[in-house]
């Protein structure tokens, strides 16, 4: 593996940790600002992947999996933005309203997409390790 390829793998691993970090707290108060913050964290994946760039041909299978993870994160960001848009500043909605239903569905969607994206990112990291082991 070249130094550039190893640096790319490290950048991808760090990106995964950075995106998932806000979701790994013991508890959080879901205010509108928190929903927006979490959505922005997820949205960073595609932007950061463009900044990091595409690796050499040897790591293209990993790149494809990371792109898939970013698509999941992008979906989660859209869902959390939708949840924030129907929430009061404190994160609440009025029980039984369409806003409450939209918020619940959107929050479920956002957290599910974050989990799916993180799992897919884990697959990418495993594939990177497999490729790295083949080319010491």
Secondary structure by P-SEA (a helix, b strand, c coil): ccaaaaaaaaaaaaaaaaaacccccccccccaaaaaaaaaaaaaaaaaaaaaccccccaaaaaaaaaaaaaaaaaaaaaaaaaaaacccccccccccaaaaaaaaaaaaaaaaaaaaaaaaaaaaaaaaaaaaacc
